[in-house]
Amino acid sequence: MMGFSFKKIRLFFLFCTLSIAFLLAYEVYFLVTNSNRDDSNFPGQDSEPQENTSGLFSGYIGPDSDYQKMKAKGAVMIDFDRDNDLDLYYGYVKSYFFENQDGLFSEMTDFYNIDDSGSTGLVAGDMDNNGFPDILKWRFTPSTSTSLEDTYDTQFDNSPHFILMNKGNHEFDTKEYLPSHLIPFIHSQGFIDADLDGDLDIVIIEDKFFNQFHLFINEGFNNSGEPILRNAFIQSRLDTSSSRTLAIIDYDNDGDQDVYIPRKFGINWMLENQTLTQVGNEVIYNSNPNPFFIEVAIDKGIDDFNASPTGSTGYGAAWGDFDNDNHFDLYLSNWGDNILFKNNQGSSFINLSSEAPLESDSLSNGSAWGDFNNDGYLDIWAANIKNEDDLFLNSGDGQWDASYTPFFQSATQDVIPADYNNDGWLDVFAPGLQMIGGNNGPKYTSLLYENISPDSLTSTNHWLKLDLEGSIVGLPNNGWSTKSNRSAVGARVIAHLPDKNISREIIAGKGHGSMDPLQLHFGLGEYSVVDSITVKWPSMDINNYQPKVIVYEGPIQSNQRYTIFEDIDYLLTYSKGDTNNDSVVNILDVLSSINYFFDESLFDQEQLWCSDMNSDNSLDITDIVFLVNFIFVH
């Protein structure tokens, strides 16, 4: 009798859920089809690749595009809604959110009520560990002045810096995290778990004033939902130069991330994080690091003081392991000759300018590494504000091919390598301003380059994409954590192949006001199978009090996307919401979640992860409601 009653309750619950789902579906359909929002797509659904092509990439601009609207100083391409497509948010005078659905971008800023205030730079990461990446944006101050200095001097008090807290299902709460009068001249920012306590802290580069580097420790949120930040470390300038940007990496492989700072007309800085210190084959944790960082650029040979009579002209930098030795190398973007520095196992850096012809005379701002032909070796893209960008393909034997230079000229501010159409080949979004001297011709601003290289169409080269997720929930602030931040910022990943090991690191700060996606991309060359994957998590192994290292054994099939969750000892093959593991998120997954809600034995560990829509490590009615909403929004 009790069994019969329970069955009736279960059926009633199912009926109510399906009824609610139907009503939601009808409401969403009406809003999408009958609203007055801007339906212009970027790129346009009907637009064709432009005739002008480099041979490797083709630029897209919709036929009715507003080039002013597409101006950008910075951008992020992140899967904000966890639907497996990389969404786009960029800004300058105003900011715009483009939702990616199967490779087509639709402008949804007003529709989702996402903050559209202007910005000079953006970075993303999950600051509150709720499973959804937030957006950190530093402000842009409108002005009729021709001097950026005048703009800052007169109007910065009215322009606070914002963080857009991502609640999921395209809901962002805009919060002030820093009054602009405290640090008025922000030139760049990044997310970093500096103290390895499992939450993301903020590093800030200030263009002017005596103090030019700030570390703000994340100490939670107040009752208004605004982050509580403690200014824990400051680096003062040593000369009259100004700091331009930052590039974050664990350059010495000790388990904590360090910060490189290009500076204009002076000595570049390399701030080595002292939270963990390498001693022999082990690391020592400093529970109260003071200071957090020490300056080592001169000692390591990457100060670039001799670049010009007045010192470096550095505007951007990017880290990448171009020679696959698991030591990340540095590409410095100058308003002069760019420089490739080889990392000599963390002890020093070797200037390869005489051996690697990677310089540019086109005023390089940002730059980025990416394996654009999937041959297993990182290539470099330099974003130039004068003439076209530079693309250097790495042959793996010390030779670089510069014959695929992108054709378009758009005063490029930075570059983001990202597989926006999920075909396994890296595309590029290049935030930019009006083309230099382009008043009488085409006005290319920000550009989306689709990778249409011959390699992408005919090559047998293979690839692998990885999404990592730390397992911590909330903001503990209790020292070196045994669980990583949700975005897994700081994680080092190595894909092991028969003849090489390919390294990547999750970085939330580089270049010139933008960042690479949190998703990692590996070109594998001829190999269709990866032997194993090693992940060094930004957390502590409780068994030996060393950085947590987990090896995921293969064979791992190529040409697929996997998720690695810190608390599951194998690679996940499905996505959030796909609770029945059929590779489609639909109403059947809601029924599966309901079944699990009544009988936990029905699900395995992977299905439980898929069902936990709000990433709180439990399944309840909130996850089911979240899933229903997710399905009909998409």
SERO-314970 format. One record per residue (C-alpha): residue in three letters; x, y, z. Coordinates in steps of 0.25 Angstrom, whole numbers, plus 2048, in hexadecimal, padded with zeros to 3 digits. Layout:
<recs>
alaXYZ;...
</recs>
This chain:
<recs>
met800800800;met80B809804;gly8128067F7;phe8068097EF;ser8048177F6;phe81381A7F3;lys8118167E4;lys8058207E4;ile80D82B7EA;arg8188297E0;leu80F8297D4;phe8088367DA;phe81683C7DB;leu8198387CD;phe80C83E7C8;cys80E84B7CF;thr81C84C7CA;leu81884A7BB;ser80D8547BC;ile81685F7C2;ala82085B7B7;phe81585D7AC;leu81286B7B1;leu82086F7B2;ala82286A7A4;tyr81687279F;glu81B87F7A6;val82987E7A1;tyr82487C793;phe81C889793;leu827891799;val83188C78E;thr82888E782;asn82189A786;ser82A8A478D;asn8308B0787;arg83F8AC78B;asp84A8AD780;asp84A8A0778;ser8578A4771;asn860898771;phe86F899772;pro873893768;gly866894761;gln85F88775E;asp85F88A74F;ser86D89174E;glu87788B746;pro88688B749;gln88C898743;glu894897736;asn8A189C73D;thr8A7890744;ser8B588D749;gly8B487E744;leu8B3879753;phe8A8882758;ser89C889753;gly89689575A;tyr88789775C;ile87F8A375D;gly8708A375C;pro86B8AB750;asp8648B5759;ser86E8B5764;asp8708C276B;tyr87F8C476C;gln87E8CD777;lys8768C377F;met8818B977D;lys88C8C1782;ala8938BA78E;lys89F8BD797;gly89D8AF79E;ala8958A279D;val8928957A3;met88D88879C;ile88887F7A7;asp87D8757A8;phe87587D7B2;asp8688757B1;arg86F8677B1;asp8688637A4;asn87685F79E;asp87786B795;leu880876797;asp879883799;leu87F891796;tyr87F89E79F;tyr8878AA79B;gly8878B979D;tyr88C8C779B;val8838D279B;lys8788C879E;ser8788B97A1;tyr8718AE799;phe86D8A079C;phe86C896791;glu866888794;asn86C87D78B;gln863872787;asp86986877D;gly873872778;leu86A87E776;phe86B88A77F;ser85E892782;glu85F89F78A;met85789D797;thr85C8A87A0;asp84E8AF7A2;phe8478A27A1;tyr84E89C7AD;asn8508A97B4;ile85F8A87B4;asp8678B57B8;asp86A8BD7AC;ser8738C77B2;gly8808CA7AB;ser88E8C37AE;thr89C8C47AB;gly89F8B57AE;leu8988A87B3;val89C89B7BA;ala8938907BE;gly8938857C9;asp88A87F7D4;met88D8897E0;asp8828837E9;asn8848747E5;asn8758727E1;gly87986B7D4;phe8778777CA;pro8828807C6;asp88188F7CA;ile88689B7C2;leu88F8A57C8;lys88F8B27C0;trp8978BF7C2;arg8908CB7BE;phe8908D57B2;thr88D8E37B4;pro8878EA7A9;ser88D8F87A5;thr88E90179A;ser89C90479D;thr8A78FF793;ser8B08FB79F;leu8AD8EE7A7;glu8B58F57B3;asp8AB9007B3;thr89F8F67B3;tyr8A58EF7BF;asp8A88FC7C6;thr89B9027C5;gln8908F77C5;phe8958EB7CC;asp88E8ED7D9;asn8808EA7D2;ser8858DD7CC;pro8868D17D6;his88C8C47D2;phe8828B97D0;ile8818AA7D2;leu8768A37CB;met8728977D4;asn86D88B7CC;lys8618857D3;gly85F87B7C7;asn85487B7BC;his8598887B7;glu8578907C4;phe8628997C8;asp8628A27D4;thr86A8AF7D2;lys8728B27DE;glu87C8BD7E1;tyr8898B77E6;leu8928C37E6;pro8908D27E6;ser8978D87DB;his89D8E37E4;leu8A58D87EB;ile8AD8D37DF;pro8A98DD7D4;phe8B28D87C9;ile8B08CA7C8;his8B78C47BB;ser8B58B57BD;gln8B08AB7C6;gly8B089C7C9;phe8AA8917D1;ile8B48897D9;asp8B38807E6;ala8BF8867EC;asp8BE8807F9;leu8B98727F4;asp8AD8737FE;gly8A386E7F3;asp89D87C7EF;leu8A18867E4;asp8A98937E8;ile8AB89F7DF;val8B88A57DA;ile8B88B37D5;ile8C18BA7CC;glu8C18C97CE;asp8C68D27C2;lys8CA8DE7CB;phe8CE8E27D9;phe8D88DC7E2;asn8D28CF7E5;gln8CF8C87D8;phe8CC8B97DC;his8C28B57E6;leu8BD8A87EC;phe8AF8A77F1;ile8AC89B7FA;asn89E8967F8;glu897895806;gly889892802;phe87D89B800;asn8758A5808;asn8668A580A;ser8648AD7FD;gly86B8A27F5;glu8788AB7F3;pro8858A47F4;ile88E8A7800;leu89C8AA7FC;arg8A88AC804;asn8B48B37FE;ala8BF8A9802;phe8CB8AD7FA;ile8D08B97F2;gln8DC8BA7E9;ser8E18C87E7;arg8E78CD7DA;leu8F68CF7DA;asp8F78D97CF;thr8EF8E37C7;ser8E98D87BE;ser8DB8D37BE;ser8D58C57BF;arg8CD8C17B3;thr8C78B37B5;leu8CA8A57BB;ala8CC8977B7;ile8C988C7C2;ile8D087E7C3;asp8D78757CC;tyr8E58777C5;asp8ED86F7CF;asn8E48637D1;asp8E28647E0;gly8D38647E0;asp8CF8727E1;gln8CE87D7D6;asp8D78887D4;val8D58967CD;tyr8DD89C7C2;ile8DB8AB7BF;pro8DF8B27B2;arg8E28C07B5;lys8E48CC7AB;phe8F28D37AC;gly8F88CC7B7;ile8FB8BE7BE;asn8F08B37BC;trp8EC8AC7C9;met8EB89D7CC;leu8E489B7D9;glu8E788D7DE;asn8DC8887E8;gln8E28837F5;thr8D687B7FA;leu8DD86F7F6;thr8EC86E7F5;gln8F38637EE;val8FE85C7F6;gly9048507EF;asn8F98477EA;glu8EF84C7F4;val8E88597F7;ile8E6861804;tyr8DA868807;asn8DB87680E;ser8CE877816;asn8D0886817;pro8D888B80B;asn8DD89980D;pro8DF89E803;phe8D78957FA;phe8E18987EE;ile8EF89B7EC;glu8F48A27DF;val8FE89A7D7;ala8FD89F7C8;ile90B8A47C8;asp9118977CF;lys90988F7C4;gly90D8977B8;ile8FF89C7B4;asp8FF8AB7B8;asp9018AF7AA;phe9088BC7AE;asn9118BC7A2;ala9058BC798;ser9078CB796;pro90F8D779B;thr9048D97A6;gly9018CA7A9;ser8F68C17A5;thr8EA8C579C;gly8E28B97A1;tyr8D38B979F;gly8CF8AB7A0;ala8D589D7A3;ala8D088E7A2;trp8D58817A8;gly8D68747A0;asp8DE8687A0;phe8E3868791;asp8ED85D792;asn8E585379B;asp8EF8537A6;asn8E48567B1;his8EB8637B4;phe8E386F7AF;asp8EA8797A6;leu8E78887A4;tyr8E3890798;leu8E489F79A;ser8DC8A9792;asn8E48B6790;trp8E28C3789;gly8EF8BF782;asp8F48B1780;asn8ED8A6787;ile8F589B78E;leu8F488C791;phe8FA88879E;lys8FD87A7A0;asn8FB8757AF;asn90786E7B3;gln9008657BE;gly8FC8717C6;ser90B8747C9;ser90C87F7BE;phe9078837B1;ile90E8837A3;asn90B88E799;leu90988778C;ser907894783;ser91389077B;glu90E882778;ala8FF884777;pro8FB88F76E;leu8EE892775;glu8F08A1776;ser8E58AB771;asp8E78BA76D;ser8D88BC76E;leu8D68C077C;ser8D28B4783;asn8C88B478F;gly8C38A7793;ser8C789978E;ala8C388B790;trp8C887C78F;gly8BF872788;asp8C186577F;phe8BA86A773;asn8BE85F76A;asn8BC854775;asp8CA84E772;gly8CE84E781;tyr8D685A782;leu8D2868787;asp8D187377D;ile8D1882780;trp8C888D77B;ala8CC89C77E;ala8C18A677E;asn8C58B3778;ile8BF8C1778;lys8C78C576B;asn8C68BD75E;glu8C18AE75F;asp8C38A476A;asp8CE89A76A;leu8CD88B76A;phe8D988276C;leu8D787376A;asn8E086B773;ser8E685F76B;gly8EC859778;asp8FA859773;gly8FE867776;gln8F886D769;trp8EC876768;asp8E387875C;ala8DE88775A;ser8D788574D;tyr8C9884752;thr8C8893757;pro8B9897759;phe8B58A074F;phe8AC8AA757;gln8B18B675E;ser8A88BB76A;ala8B18C1774;thr8B18B477B;gln8B18B578B;asp8B38A778E;val8B0899789;ile8A888D78E;pro8AA87F788;ala89D87778A;asp89686C783;tyr889874782;asn88286A778;asn88785D77F;asp88D857773;gly89A85477B;trp8A285F774;leu8A686C77B;asp89F879776;val8A288777A;phe89B89377F;ala8A389F77E;pro89D8AB786;gly8A18B877F;leu89E8C677C;gln89C8CD76E;met8A78CA764;ile8B28D4763;gly8B08DD757;gly8A38D6754;asn8998E2753;asn8978E1745;gly8978D2744;pro8928C574C;lys8918C775A;tyr8968BA761;thr8958BB770;ser8948AE778;leu8958A276F;leu891893770;tyr89B88B768;glu89687D765;asn8A1873763;ile89F86E754;ser8AD86A752;pro8B085E748;asp8B4857755;ser8A785875B;leu8A085374F;thr8A984774A;ser8B3845756;thr8B483875D;asn8B9840769;his8B183D776;trp8AD845782;leu8A8845790;lys8A084F799;leu89F84F7A8;asp8968567B2;leu89B8567C0;glu8938587CD;gly8988597DB;ser88F8537E6;ile88F85E7F0;val8818647F4;gly8818727FB;leu88D87A800;pro89487380B;asn8A087C80D;asn8A7872816;gly8B5871810;trp8BA867806;ser8AD860801;thr8AC8527FE;lys8A28567F3;ser8A485F7E7;asn89C86B7E3;arg8908687DA;ser89786E7CD;ala8A38667D0;val8AC8727CD;gly8BA86E7CF;ala8B98607CB;arg8C485A7C3;val8C084F7B9;ile8C98467B1;ala8C483D7A6;his8CE8317A4;leu8D182D796;pro8DB822791;asp8E582C78D;lys8E2839794;asn8DB83F7A0;ile8D284B79E;ser8CF8557A9;arg8C485F7AB;glu8C08677B7;ile8B386E7BB;ile8B687D7BB;ala8AD8887BF;gly8B58947BB;lys8BE8977AF;gly8C08A07A3;his8BA8AD7A2;gly8AC8AE7A9;ser8A78A07A5;met8AA8927A9;asp8AA8847A2;pro89E87B7A4;leu89E8727B1;gln89C8667A8;leu8AA8607A4;his8AD85C795;phe8B7852791;gly8BC84F783;leu8C1840782;gly8C783F774;glu8C583176F;tyr8C282B77C;ser8B382677D;val8B582178C;val8BB828798;asp8C381F7A1;ser8BF8267AE;ile8BC8347B4;thr8C383A7C0;val8BC8457C8;lys8C484D7D2;trp8B88547DA;pro8B98617E1;ser8B68597EE;met8BD8517F9;asp8BF8427F9;ile8BB83F807;asn8C4832807;asn8D1839805;tyr8CE848806;gln8D384A7F8;pro8CB8507EC;lys8C08467E8;val8C483E7DC;ile8BA8347D5;val8BD82C7C9;tyr8B28287C0;glu8B681B7B9;gly8B28197AA;pro8B18157A0;ile8A982279E;gln8A3824790;ser8A6831788;asn89C83A782;gln89383B78E;arg890845799;tyr8928407A7;thr88F8457B5;ile8988437C1;phe8928447CE;glu89C8457DA;asp89483B7E3;ile8928307D8;asp89E8287D4;tyr89A8267C5;leu89782F7B9;leu8888337B8;thr8828317AA;tyr8758387AC;ser8708467AF;lys86984D7BA;gly85A84A7B9;asp85C83D7B1;thr8578357BC;asn8548297B4;asn8618297AC;asp85B82A79E;ser86383679A;val85683E799;val8518477A4;asn8418477A3;ile8358437AB;leu8398357AD;asp84583A7B5;val83B8407BF;leu8348337C0;ser84182C7C3;ser8448377CE;ile8368347D4;asn8398257D4;tyr8468287DB;phe83F8317E5;phe8378257EA;asp84181B7E8;glu85081E7E9;ser8558117E6;leu8508137D7;phe85C81C7D4;asp86B81A7D3;gln8758257D7;glu87582B7C9;gln86682C7C8;leu8668337D6;trp87083D7D1;cys8678407C5;ser85B8427CE;asp86184C7D7;met85D8587CF;asn8618627DA;ser86E85B7DD;asp86C85A7EC;asn87084B7ED;ser8618477EF;leu8558447E8;asp84884B7EC;ile83B8517E6;thr84385E7E3;asp84C8567D9;ile83F8507D2;val83985E7D1;phe8468647CC;leu8478587C1;val83985B7BC;asn83C86A7BB;phe8498677B4;ile84285E7AA;phe8388687A5;val8418747A5;his84A86C79B;
</recs>
